[in-house]
Amino acid sequence: MKEDEVHMTFVKIPYPCCPKEKVVAYPTAHGCSSIKCPNCGKYAVFDYDNLTARPGKVCRGAGKRPPANEQTARTTRAALGS
Ligand SMILES: [Zn+2]
């Protein structure tokens, strides 16, 4: 069991929209990802290579798999009242 990987240092990248909300990035993380802000619901693009974040746009139809797929389905079902 290699446990030292769990004890890696990490960096918290604040959301551009709500600096109080943060995303944890590990040194092994690379590339970018679009993450929805848990506070205001806006999307931010996190660059794990540069440890920066910038406001992102909602990637509608990107791969036809929206990140909030499950939540959207739930909301739709609730709106339909079923
Ligand atoms: Zn926000």
PDB file of the backbone (N, CA, C, O) and the ligand in Angstrom, with CONECT records:
HET     ZN  A 101       1
ATOM      1  N   MET A   1       0.841  -1.204   0.000  1.00  0.00           N
ATOM      2  CA  MET A   1       0.000   0.000   0.000  1.00  0.00           C
ATOM      3  C   MET A   1       0.881   1.261   0.000  1.00  0.00           C
ATOM      4  O   MET A   1       1.677   1.486   0.912  1.00  0.00           O
ATOM      5  N   LYS A   2       0.714   2.052  -1.027  1.00  0.00           N
ATOM      6  CA  LYS A   2       1.483   3.301  -1.074  1.00  0.00           C
ATOM      7  C   LYS A   2       0.623   4.423  -0.550  1.00  0.00           C
ATOM      8  O   LYS A   2      -0.329   4.861  -1.196  1.00  0.00           O
ATOM      9  N   GLU A   3       0.972   4.872   0.614  1.00  0.00           N
ATOM     10  CA  GLU A   3       0.120   5.885   1.215  1.00  0.00           C
ATOM     11  C   GLU A   3       0.656   7.295   1.023  1.00  0.00           C
ATOM     12  O   GLU A   3      -0.067   8.272   1.215  1.00  0.00           O
ATOM     13  N   ASP A   4       1.921   7.396   0.644  1.00  0.00           N
ATOM     14  CA  ASP A   4       2.522   8.741   0.562  1.00  0.00           C
ATOM     15  C   ASP A   4       1.837   9.606  -0.498  1.00  0.00           C
ATOM     16  O   ASP A   4       1.916  10.834  -0.454  1.00  0.00           O
ATOM     17  N   GLU A   5       1.170   8.960  -1.444  1.00  0.00           N
ATOM     18  CA  GLU A   5       0.500   9.739  -2.475  1.00  0.00           C
ATOM     19  C   GLU A   5      -0.671  10.539  -1.900  1.00  0.00           C
ATOM     20  O   GLU A   5      -1.047  11.585  -2.429  1.00  0.00           O
ATOM     21  N   VAL A   6      -1.224  10.037  -0.836  1.00  0.00           N
ATOM     22  CA  VAL A   6      -2.373  10.708  -0.236  1.00  0.00           C
ATOM     23  C   VAL A   6      -1.943  11.974   0.502  1.00  0.00           C
ATOM     24  O   VAL A   6      -2.725  12.907   0.685  1.00  0.00           O
ATOM     25  N   HIS A   7      -0.680  11.978   0.920  1.00  0.00           N
ATOM     26  CA  HIS A   7      -0.209  13.105   1.721  1.00  0.00           C
ATOM     27  C   HIS A   7       0.404  14.217   0.866  1.00  0.00           C
ATOM     28  O   HIS A   7       1.121  15.081   1.371  1.00  0.00           O
ATOM     29  N   MET A   8       0.113  14.180  -0.424  1.00  0.00           N
ATOM     30  CA  MET A   8       0.644  15.224  -1.299  1.00  0.00           C
ATOM     31  C   MET A   8       0.120  16.588  -0.879  1.00  0.00           C
ATOM     32  O   MET A   8      -0.987  16.722  -0.359  1.00  0.00           O
ATOM     33  N   THR A   9       0.935  17.574  -1.118  1.00  0.00           N
ATOM     34  CA  THR A   9       0.453  18.924  -0.876  1.00  0.00           C
ATOM     35  C   THR A   9      -0.563  19.266  -1.952  1.00  0.00           C
ATOM     36  O   THR A   9      -0.525  18.706  -3.047  1.00  0.00           O
ATOM     37  N   PHE A  10      -1.440  20.153  -1.652  1.00  0.00           N
ATOM     38  CA  PHE A  10      -2.429  20.559  -2.642  1.00  0.00           C
ATOM     39  C   PHE A  10      -2.622  22.060  -2.593  1.00  0.00           C
ATOM     40  O   PHE A  10      -2.245  22.729  -1.631  1.00  0.00           O
ATOM     41  N   VAL A  11      -3.208  22.561  -3.640  1.00  0.00           N
ATOM     42  CA  VAL A  11      -3.428  23.994  -3.763  1.00  0.00           C
ATOM     43  C   VAL A  11      -4.922  24.242  -3.889  1.00  0.00           C
ATOM     44  O   VAL A  11      -5.632  23.509  -4.577  1.00  0.00           O
ATOM     45  N   LYS A  12      -5.378  25.263  -3.229  1.00  0.00           N
ATOM     46  CA  LYS A  12      -6.788  25.623  -3.364  1.00  0.00           C
ATOM     47  C   LYS A  12      -6.911  26.796  -4.326  1.00  0.00           C
ATOM     48  O   LYS A  12      -6.341  27.864  -4.104  1.00  0.00           O
ATOM     49  N   ILE A  13      -7.659  26.581  -5.389  1.00  0.00           N
ATOM     50  CA  ILE A  13      -7.868  27.641  -6.374  1.00  0.00           C
ATOM     51  C   ILE A  13      -9.249  28.242  -6.141  1.00  0.00           C
ATOM     52  O   ILE A  13     -10.257  27.543  -6.234  1.00  0.00           O
ATOM     53  N   PRO A  14      -9.294  29.526  -5.840  1.00  0.00           N
ATOM     54  CA  PRO A  14     -10.605  30.142  -5.608  1.00  0.00           C
ATOM     55  C   PRO A  14     -11.379  30.357  -6.900  1.00  0.00           C
ATOM     56  O   PRO A  14     -10.793  30.588  -7.958  1.00  0.00           O
ATOM     57  N   TYR A  15     -12.671  30.280  -6.805  1.00  0.00           N
ATOM     58  CA  TYR A  15     -13.523  30.581  -7.955  1.00  0.00           C
ATOM     59  C   TYR A  15     -13.397  32.067  -8.288  1.00  0.00           C
ATOM     60  O   TYR A  15     -13.304  32.894  -7.381  1.00  0.00           O
ATOM     61  N   PRO A  16     -13.391  32.415  -9.571  1.00  0.00           N
ATOM     62  CA  PRO A  16     -13.320  33.823  -9.961  1.00  0.00           C
ATOM     63  C   PRO A  16     -14.563  34.600  -9.529  1.00  0.00           C
ATOM     64  O   PRO A  16     -14.493  35.794  -9.238  1.00  0.00           O
ATOM     65  N   CYS A  17     -15.691  33.910  -9.493  1.00  0.00           N
ATOM     66  CA  CYS A  17     -16.949  34.584  -9.159  1.00  0.00           C
ATOM     67  C   CYS A  17     -17.121  34.710  -7.652  1.00  0.00           C
ATOM     68  O   CYS A  17     -17.574  35.740  -7.153  1.00  0.00           O
ATOM     69  N   CYS A  18     -16.756  33.656  -6.935  1.00  0.00           N
ATOM     70  CA  CYS A  18     -16.917  33.645  -5.486  1.00  0.00           C
ATOM     71  C   CYS A  18     -15.616  33.153  -4.854  1.00  0.00           C
ATOM     72  O   CYS A  18     -15.436  31.947  -4.680  1.00  0.00           O
ATOM     73  N   PRO A  19     -14.720  34.052  -4.514  1.00  0.00           N
ATOM     74  CA  PRO A  19     -13.406  33.657  -3.972  1.00  0.00           C
ATOM     75  C   PRO A  19     -13.490  32.825  -2.705  1.00  0.00           C
ATOM     76  O   PRO A  19     -12.520  32.168  -2.326  1.00  0.00           O
ATOM     77  N   LYS A  20     -14.623  32.848  -2.060  1.00  0.00           N
ATOM     78  CA  LYS A  20     -14.759  32.039  -0.845  1.00  0.00           C
ATOM     79  C   LYS A  20     -14.890  30.559  -1.174  1.00  0.00           C
ATOM     80  O   LYS A  20     -14.578  29.694  -0.355  1.00  0.00           O
ATOM     81  N   GLU A  21     -15.362  30.282  -2.399  1.00  0.00           N
ATOM     82  CA  GLU A  21     -15.477  28.895  -2.852  1.00  0.00           C
ATOM     83  C   GLU A  21     -14.174  28.497  -3.538  1.00  0.00           C
ATOM     84  O   GLU A  21     -13.622  29.254  -4.336  1.00  0.00           O
ATOM     85  N   LYS A  22     -13.697  27.311  -3.219  1.00  0.00           N
ATOM     86  CA  LYS A  22     -12.408  26.898  -3.776  1.00  0.00           C
ATOM     87  C   LYS A  22     -12.449  25.475  -4.299  1.00  0.00           C
ATOM     88  O   LYS A  22     -13.248  24.643  -3.871  1.00  0.00           O
ATOM     89  N   VAL A  23     -11.548  25.232  -5.248  1.00  0.00           N
ATOM     90  CA  VAL A  23     -11.370  23.892  -5.781  1.00  0.00           C
ATOM     91  C   VAL A  23      -9.977  23.416  -5.390  1.00  0.00           C
ATOM     92  O   VAL A  23      -9.005  24.163  -5.497  1.00  0.00           O
ATOM     93  N   VAL A  24      -9.890  22.191  -4.944  1.00  0.00           N
ATOM     94  CA  VAL A  24      -8.595  21.648  -4.525  1.00  0.00           C
ATOM     95  C   VAL A  24      -7.902  21.016  -5.727  1.00  0.00           C
ATOM     96  O   VAL A  24      -8.476  20.179  -6.423  1.00  0.00           O
ATOM     97  N   ALA A  25      -6.671  21.427  -5.956  1.00  0.00           N
ATOM     98  CA  ALA A  25      -5.888  20.878  -7.071  1.00  0.00           C
ATOM     99  C   ALA A  25      -4.637  20.215  -6.518  1.00  0.00           C
ATOM    100  O   ALA A  25      -3.942  20.786  -5.678  1.00  0.00           O
ATOM    101  N   TYR A  26      -4.357  19.016  -6.989  1.00  0.00           N
ATOM    102  CA  TYR A  26      -3.148  18.308  -6.593  1.00  0.00           C
ATOM    103  C   TYR A  26      -2.072  18.516  -7.659  1.00  0.00           C
ATOM    104  O   TYR A  26      -2.380  18.779  -8.822  1.00  0.00           O
ATOM    105  N   PRO A  27      -0.824  18.397  -7.255  1.00  0.00           N
ATOM    106  CA  PRO A  27       0.272  18.627  -8.214  1.00  0.00           C
ATOM    107  C   PRO A  27       0.224  17.694  -9.413  1.00  0.00           C
ATOM    108  O   PRO A  27       0.789  18.004 -10.462  1.00  0.00           O
ATOM    109  N   THR A  28      -0.432  16.573  -9.271  1.00  0.00           N
ATOM    110  CA  THR A  28      -0.499  15.622 -10.385  1.00  0.00           C
ATOM    111  C   THR A  28      -1.604  15.976 -11.369  1.00  0.00           C
ATOM    112  O   THR A  28      -1.714  15.357 -12.427  1.00  0.00           O
ATOM    113  N   ALA A  29      -2.419  16.964 -11.031  1.00  0.00           N
ATOM    114  CA  ALA A  29      -3.520  17.332 -11.919  1.00  0.00           C
ATOM    115  C   ALA A  29      -3.010  18.211 -13.053  1.00  0.00           C
ATOM    116  O   ALA A  29      -2.237  19.143 -12.832  1.00  0.00           O
ATOM    117  N   HIS A  30      -3.450  17.907 -14.257  1.00  0.00           N
ATOM    118  CA  HIS A  30      -3.034  18.695 -15.413  1.00  0.00           C
ATOM    119  C   HIS A  30      -4.248  18.954 -16.298  1.00  0.00           C
ATOM    120  O   HIS A  30      -5.250  18.241 -16.251  1.00  0.00           O
ATOM    121  N   GLY A  31      -4.118  19.985 -17.090  1.00  0.00           N
ATOM    122  CA  GLY A  31      -5.198  20.306 -18.002  1.00  0.00           C
ATOM    123  C   GLY A  31      -6.206  21.236 -17.364  1.00  0.00           C
ATOM    124  O   GLY A  31      -5.953  21.826 -16.314  1.00  0.00           O
ATOM    125  N   CYS A  32      -7.348  21.361 -18.009  1.00  0.00           N
ATOM    126  CA  CYS A  32      -8.377  22.276 -17.540  1.00  0.00           C
ATOM    127  C   CYS A  32      -9.682  21.524 -17.337  1.00  0.00           C
ATOM    128  O   CYS A  32      -9.925  20.480 -17.942  1.00  0.00           O
ATOM    129  N   SER A  33     -10.504  22.078 -16.478  1.00  0.00           N
ATOM    130  CA  SER A  33     -11.843  21.529 -16.361  1.00  0.00           C
ATOM    131  C   SER A  33     -12.803  22.642 -15.992  1.00  0.00           C
ATOM    132  O   SER A  33     -12.434  23.607 -15.323  1.00  0.00           O
ATOM    133  N   SER A  34     -14.020  22.495 -16.431  1.00  0.00           N
ATOM    134  CA  SER A  34     -15.055  23.470 -16.152  1.00  0.00           C
ATOM    135  C   SER A  34     -15.885  22.965 -14.987  1.00  0.00           C
ATOM    136  O   SER A  34     -16.482  21.890 -15.057  1.00  0.00           O
ATOM    137  N   ILE A  35     -15.920  23.735 -13.928  1.00  0.00           N
ATOM    138  CA  ILE A  35     -16.629  23.296 -12.732  1.00  0.00           C
ATOM    139  C   ILE A  35     -17.641  24.353 -12.327  1.00  0.00           C
ATOM    140  O   ILE A  35     -17.369  25.553 -12.358  1.00  0.00           O
ATOM    141  N   LYS A  36     -18.804  23.875 -11.948  1.00  0.00           N
ATOM    142  CA  LYS A  36     -19.881  24.784 -11.558  1.00  0.00           C
ATOM    143  C   LYS A  36     -19.657  25.279 -10.136  1.00  0.00           C
ATOM    144  O   LYS A  36     -19.330  24.507  -9.235  1.00  0.00           O
ATOM    145  N   CYS A  37     -19.835  26.551  -9.961  1.00  0.00           N
ATOM    146  CA  CYS A  37     -19.671  27.134  -8.631  1.00  0.00           C
ATOM    147  C   CYS A  37     -20.812  26.679  -7.735  1.00  0.00           C
ATOM    148  O   CYS A  37     -21.980  26.825  -8.096  1.00  0.00           O
ATOM    149  N   PRO A  38     -20.482  26.125  -6.564  1.00  0.00           N
ATOM    150  CA  PRO A  38     -21.540  25.655  -5.663  1.00  0.00           C
ATOM    151  C   PRO A  38     -22.318  26.799  -5.034  1.00  0.00           C
ATOM    152  O   PRO A  38     -23.393  26.588  -4.473  1.00  0.00           O
ATOM    153  N   ASN A  39     -21.786  27.996  -5.123  1.00  0.00           N
ATOM    154  CA  ASN A  39     -22.440  29.132  -4.497  1.00  0.00           C
ATOM    155  C   ASN A  39     -23.416  29.833  -5.434  1.00  0.00           C
ATOM    156  O   ASN A  39     -24.588  30.008  -5.101  1.00  0.00           O
ATOM    157  N   CYS A  40     -22.925  30.235  -6.616  1.00  0.00           N
ATOM    158  CA  CYS A  40     -23.784  31.016  -7.507  1.00  0.00           C
ATOM    159  C   CYS A  40     -24.201  30.246  -8.749  1.00  0.00           C
ATOM    160  O   CYS A  40     -25.082  30.697  -9.482  1.00  0.00           O
ATOM    161  N   GLY A  41     -23.581  29.081  -9.004  1.00  0.00           N
ATOM    162  CA  GLY A  41     -23.999  28.262 -10.128  1.00  0.00           C
ATOM    163  C   GLY A  41     -23.330  28.611 -11.442  1.00  0.00           C
ATOM    164  O   GLY A  41     -23.606  27.984 -12.464  1.00  0.00           O
ATOM    165  N   LYS A  42     -22.453  29.604 -11.427  1.00  0.00           N
ATOM    166  CA  LYS A  42     -21.727  29.932 -12.651  1.00  0.00           C
ATOM    167  C   LYS A  42     -20.610  28.922 -12.859  1.00  0.00           C
ATOM    168  O   LYS A  42     -20.148  28.269 -11.922  1.00  0.00           O
ATOM    169  N   TYR A  43     -20.185  28.812 -14.126  1.00  0.00           N
ATOM    170  CA  TYR A  43     -19.094  27.885 -14.416  1.00  0.00           C
ATOM    171  C   TYR A  43     -17.769  28.621 -14.436  1.00  0.00           C
ATOM    172  O   TYR A  43     -17.671  29.757 -14.901  1.00  0.00           O
ATOM    173  N   ALA A  44     -16.752  27.948 -13.921  1.00  0.00           N
ATOM    174  CA  ALA A  44     -15.406  28.494 -13.967  1.00  0.00           C
ATOM    175  C   ALA A  44     -14.491  27.443 -14.575  1.00  0.00           C
ATOM    176  O   ALA A  44     -14.653  26.248 -14.329  1.00  0.00           O
ATOM    177  N   VAL A  45     -13.534  27.895 -15.369  1.00  0.00           N
ATOM    178  CA  VAL A  45     -12.572  26.980 -15.979  1.00  0.00           C
ATOM    179  C   VAL A  45     -11.299  27.007 -15.143  1.00  0.00           C
ATOM    180  O   VAL A  45     -10.656  28.047 -14.995  1.00  0.00           O
ATOM    181  N   PHE A  46     -10.951  25.853 -14.605  1.00  0.00           N
ATOM    182  CA  PHE A  46      -9.761  25.751 -13.770  1.00  0.00           C
ATOM    183  C   PHE A  46      -8.616  25.168 -14.576  1.00  0.00           C
ATOM    184  O   PHE A  46      -8.748  24.120 -15.209  1.00  0.00           O
ATOM    185  N   ASP A  47      -7.495  25.862 -14.542  1.00  0.00           N
ATOM    186  CA  ASP A  47      -6.288  25.415 -15.240  1.00  0.00           C
ATOM    187  C   ASP A  47      -5.342  24.849 -14.191  1.00  0.00           C
ATOM    188  O   ASP A  47      -4.724  25.586 -13.424  1.00  0.00           O
ATOM    189  N   TYR A  48      -5.244  23.533 -14.175  1.00  0.00           N
ATOM    190  CA  TYR A  48      -4.455  22.892 -13.126  1.00  0.00           C
ATOM    191  C   TYR A  48      -2.955  23.011 -13.366  1.00  0.00           C
ATOM    192  O   TYR A  48      -2.161  22.842 -12.440  1.00  0.00           O
ATOM    193  N   ASP A  49      -2.563  23.302 -14.602  1.00  0.00           N
ATOM    194  CA  ASP A  49      -1.139  23.457 -14.887  1.00  0.00           C
ATOM    195  C   ASP A  49      -0.627  24.797 -14.354  1.00  0.00           C
ATOM    196  O   ASP A  49       0.488  24.892 -13.842  1.00  0.00           O
ATOM    197  N   ASN A  50      -1.455  25.817 -14.485  1.00  0.00           N
ATOM    198  CA  ASN A  50      -1.050  27.152 -14.034  1.00  0.00           C
ATOM    199  C   ASN A  50      -1.678  27.521 -12.694  1.00  0.00           C
ATOM    200  O   ASN A  50      -1.386  28.580 -12.138  1.00  0.00           O
ATOM    201  N   LEU A  51      -2.536  26.651 -12.180  1.00  0.00           N
ATOM    202  CA  LEU A  51      -3.233  26.876 -10.913  1.00  0.00           C
ATOM    203  C   LEU A  51      -3.988  28.202 -10.931  1.00  0.00           C
ATOM    204  O   LEU A  51      -3.938  28.989  -9.986  1.00  0.00           O
ATOM    205  N   THR A  52      -4.683  28.414 -12.032  1.00  0.00           N
ATOM    206  CA  THR A  52      -5.484  29.615 -12.153  1.00  0.00           C
ATOM    207  C   THR A  52      -6.914  29.233 -12.506  1.00  0.00           C
ATOM    208  O   THR A  52      -7.199  28.098 -12.887  1.00  0.00           O
ATOM    209  N   ALA A  53      -7.793  30.194 -12.371  1.00  0.00           N
ATOM    210  CA  ALA A  53      -9.190  29.974 -12.737  1.00  0.00           C
ATOM    211  C   ALA A  53      -9.712  31.213 -13.427  1.00  0.00           C
ATOM    212  O   ALA A  53      -9.343  32.339 -13.092  1.00  0.00           O
ATOM    213  N   ARG A  54     -10.583  30.983 -14.404  1.00  0.00           N
ATOM    214  CA  ARG A  54     -11.198  32.126 -15.077  1.00  0.00           C
ATOM    215  C   ARG A  54     -12.672  31.804 -15.287  1.00  0.00           C
ATOM    216  O   ARG A  54     -13.056  30.636 -15.346  1.00  0.00           O
ATOM    217  N   PRO A  55     -13.491  32.834 -15.400  1.00  0.00           N
ATOM    218  CA  PRO A  55     -14.912  32.575 -15.605  1.00  0.00           C
ATOM    219  C   PRO A  55     -15.135  31.781 -16.877  1.00  0.00           C
ATOM    220  O   PRO A  55     -14.543  32.075 -17.915  1.00  0.00           O
ATOM    221  N   GLY A  56     -15.977  30.788 -16.794  1.00  0.00           N
ATOM    222  CA  GLY A  56     -16.228  29.958 -17.965  1.00  0.00           C
ATOM    223  C   GLY A  56     -17.649  30.104 -18.443  1.00  0.00           C
ATOM    224  O   GLY A  56     -18.517  30.616 -17.735  1.00  0.00           O
ATOM    225  N   LYS A  57     -17.872  29.646 -19.660  1.00  0.00           N
ATOM    226  CA  LYS A  57     -19.226  29.654 -20.196  1.00  0.00           C
ATOM    227  C   LYS A  57     -19.808  28.260 -20.055  1.00  0.00           C
ATOM    228  O   LYS A  57     -19.080  27.268 -20.021  1.00  0.00           O
ATOM    229  N   VAL A  58     -21.102  28.199 -19.975  1.00  0.00           N
ATOM    230  CA  VAL A  58     -21.749  26.891 -19.896  1.00  0.00           C
ATOM    231  C   VAL A  58     -21.587  26.203 -21.239  1.00  0.00           C
ATOM    232  O   VAL A  58     -21.991  26.722 -22.280  1.00  0.00           O
ATOM    233  N   CYS A  59     -20.990  25.026 -21.192  1.00  0.00           N
ATOM    234  CA  CYS A  59     -20.719  24.302 -22.440  1.00  0.00           C
ATOM    235  C   CYS A  59     -21.949  23.487 -22.818  1.00  0.00           C
ATOM    236  O   CYS A  59     -21.981  22.270 -22.635  1.00  0.00           O
ATOM    237  N   ARG A  60     -22.933  24.153 -23.335  1.00  0.00           N
ATOM    238  CA  ARG A  60     -24.156  23.449 -23.707  1.00  0.00           C
ATOM    239  C   ARG A  60     -23.897  22.535 -24.893  1.00  0.00           C
ATOM    240  O   ARG A  60     -23.309  22.945 -25.894  1.00  0.00           O
ATOM    241  N   GLY A  61     -24.338  21.310 -24.770  1.00  0.00           N
ATOM    242  CA  GLY A  61     -24.229  20.377 -25.881  1.00  0.00           C
ATOM    243  C   GLY A  61     -22.837  19.833 -26.097  1.00  0.00           C
ATOM    244  O   GLY A  61     -22.614  19.102 -27.062  1.00  0.00           O
ATOM    245  N   ALA A  62     -21.901  20.158 -25.244  1.00  0.00           N
ATOM    246  CA  ALA A  62     -20.549  19.637 -25.397  1.00  0.00           C
ATOM    247  C   ALA A  62     -20.570  18.141 -25.148  1.00  0.00           C
ATOM    248  O   ALA A  62     -20.680  17.695 -24.005  1.00  0.00           O
ATOM    249  N   GLY A  63     -20.467  17.381 -26.198  1.00  0.00           N
ATOM    250  CA  GLY A  63     -20.508  15.932 -26.069  1.00  0.00           C
ATOM    251  C   GLY A  63     -21.884  15.442 -25.657  1.00  0.00           C
ATOM    252  O   GLY A  63     -22.060  14.269 -25.328  1.00  0.00           O
ATOM    253  N   LYS A  64     -22.849  16.330 -25.676  1.00  0.00           N
ATOM    254  CA  LYS A  64     -24.216  16.023 -25.257  1.00  0.00           C
ATOM    255  C   LYS A  64     -24.251  15.386 -23.874  1.00  0.00           C
ATOM    256  O   LYS A  64     -25.124  14.576 -23.561  1.00  0.00           O
ATOM    257  N   ARG A  65     -23.292  15.770 -23.069  1.00  0.00           N
ATOM    258  CA  ARG A  65     -23.284  15.278 -21.695  1.00  0.00           C
ATOM    259  C   ARG A  65     -23.017  16.445 -20.757  1.00  0.00           C
ATOM    260  O   ARG A  65     -21.880  16.619 -20.318  1.00  0.00           O
ATOM    261  N   PRO A  66     -24.009  17.236 -20.440  1.00  0.00           N
ATOM    262  CA  PRO A  66     -23.802  18.356 -19.533  1.00  0.00           C
ATOM    263  C   PRO A  66     -23.371  17.857 -18.162  1.00  0.00           C
ATOM    264  O   PRO A  66     -23.845  16.817 -17.705  1.00  0.00           O
ATOM    265  N   PRO A  67     -22.475  18.587 -17.500  1.00  0.00           N
ATOM    266  CA  PRO A  67     -21.975  18.161 -16.201  1.00  0.00           C
ATOM    267  C   PRO A  67     -23.086  17.979 -15.177  1.00  0.00           C
ATOM    268  O   PRO A  67     -23.010  17.101 -14.317  1.00  0.00           O
ATOM    269  N   ALA A  68     -24.110  18.807 -15.273  1.00  0.00           N
ATOM    270  CA  ALA A  68     -25.192  18.732 -14.293  1.00  0.00           C
ATOM    271  C   ALA A  68     -26.325  17.867 -14.818  1.00  0.00           C
ATOM    272  O   ALA A  68     -27.500  18.158 -14.599  1.00  0.00           O
ATOM    273  N   ASN A  69     -25.957  16.807 -15.510  1.00  0.00           N
ATOM    274  CA  ASN A  69     -26.941  15.947 -16.158  1.00  0.00           C
ATOM    275  C   ASN A  69     -28.016  15.460 -15.193  1.00  0.00           C
ATOM    276  O   ASN A  69     -29.213  15.610 -15.436  1.00  0.00           O
ATOM    277  N   GLU A  70     -27.559  14.880 -14.108  1.00  0.00           N
ATOM    278  CA  GLU A  70     -28.493  14.292 -13.159  1.00  0.00           C
ATOM    279  C   GLU A  70     -29.386  15.352 -12.531  1.00  0.00           C
ATOM    280  O   GLU A  70     -30.591  15.171 -12.355  1.00  0.00           O
ATOM    281  N   GLN A  71     -28.742  16.461 -12.203  1.00  0.00           N
ATOM    282  CA  GLN A  71     -29.501  17.538 -11.568  1.00  0.00           C
ATOM    283  C   GLN A  71     -30.528  18.100 -12.535  1.00  0.00           C
ATOM    284  O   GLN A  71     -31.661  18.386 -12.148  1.00  0.00           O
ATOM    285  N   THR A  72     -30.133  18.258 -13.792  1.00  0.00           N
ATOM    286  CA  THR A  72     -31.043  18.785 -14.797  1.00  0.00           C
ATOM    287  C   THR A  72     -32.246  17.863 -14.956  1.00  0.00           C
ATOM    288  O   THR A  72     -33.386  18.318 -15.045  1.00  0.00           O
ATOM    289  N   ALA A  73     -31.973  16.562 -14.990  1.00  0.00           N
ATOM    290  CA  ALA A  73     -33.046  15.601 -15.144  1.00  0.00           C
ATOM    291  C   ALA A  73     -34.008  15.681 -13.968  1.00  0.00           C
ATOM    292  O   ALA A  73     -35.225  15.595 -14.131  1.00  0.00           O
ATOM    293  N   ARG A  74     -33.437  15.846 -12.785  1.00  0.00           N
ATOM    294  CA  ARG A  74     -34.269  15.939 -11.594  1.00  0.00           C
ATOM    295  C   ARG A  74     -35.133  17.182 -11.650  1.00  0.00           C
ATOM    296  O   ARG A  74     -36.322  17.143 -11.336  1.00  0.00           O
ATOM    297  N   THR A  75     -34.509  18.306 -12.062  1.00  0.00           N
ATOM    298  CA  THR A  75     -35.232  19.557 -12.136  1.00  0.00           C
ATOM    299  C   THR A  75     -36.341  19.464 -13.175  1.00  0.00           C
ATOM    300  O   THR A  75     -37.450  19.951 -12.955  1.00  0.00           O
ATOM    301  N   THR A  76     -36.035  18.836 -14.309  1.00  0.00           N
ATOM    302  CA  THR A  76     -37.024  18.683 -15.369  1.00  0.00           C
ATOM    303  C   THR A  76     -38.201  17.852 -14.882  1.00  0.00           C
ATOM    304  O   THR A  76     -39.362  18.174 -15.133  1.00  0.00           O
ATOM    305  N   ARG A  77     -37.873  16.775 -14.181  1.00  0.00           N
ATOM    306  CA  ARG A  77     -38.926  15.912 -13.673  1.00  0.00           C
ATOM    307  C   ARG A  77     -39.797  16.671 -12.673  1.00  0.00           C
ATOM    308  O   ARG A  77     -41.021  16.539 -12.672  1.00  0.00           O
ATOM    309  N   ALA A  78     -39.154  17.459 -11.832  1.00  0.00           N
ATOM    310  CA  ALA A  78     -39.899  18.230 -10.830  1.00  0.00           C
ATOM    311  C   ALA A  78     -40.797  19.260 -11.507  1.00  0.00           C
ATOM    312  O   ALA A  78     -41.916  19.514 -11.063  1.00  0.00           O
ATOM    313  N   ALA A  79     -40.278  19.858 -12.609  1.00  0.00           N
ATOM    314  CA  ALA A  79     -41.053  20.865 -13.332  1.00  0.00           C
ATOM    315  C   ALA A  79     -42.267  20.231 -13.989  1.00  0.00           C
ATOM    316  O   ALA A  79     -43.314  20.866 -14.115  1.00  0.00           O
ATOM    317  N   LEU A  80     -42.129  18.975 -14.408  1.00  0.00           N
ATOM    318  CA  LEU A  80     -43.234  18.276 -15.047  1.00  0.00           C
ATOM    319  C   LEU A  80     -44.224  17.751 -14.011  1.00  0.00           C
ATOM    320  O   LEU A  80     -45.338  17.346 -14.343  1.00  0.00           O
ATOM    321  N   GLY A  81     -43.803  17.767 -12.775  1.00  0.00           N
ATOM    322  CA  GLY A  81     -44.684  17.371 -11.696  1.00  0.00           C
ATOM    323  C   GLY A  81     -44.913  15.879 -11.609  1.00  0.00           C
ATOM    324  O   GLY A  81     -45.959  15.442 -11.130  1.00  0.00           O
ATOM    325  N   SER A  82     -43.958  15.094 -12.059  1.00  0.00           N
ATOM    326  CA  SER A  82     -44.121  13.656 -12.002  1.00  0.00           C
ATOM    327  C   SER A  82     -43.092  13.040 -11.061  1.00  0.00           C
ATOM    328  O   SER A  82     -43.072  11.822 -10.881  1.00  0.00           O
TER     329      SER A  82
HETATM  330 ZN    ZN A 101     -19.750  31.759  -7.745  1.00  0.00          ZN2+
END
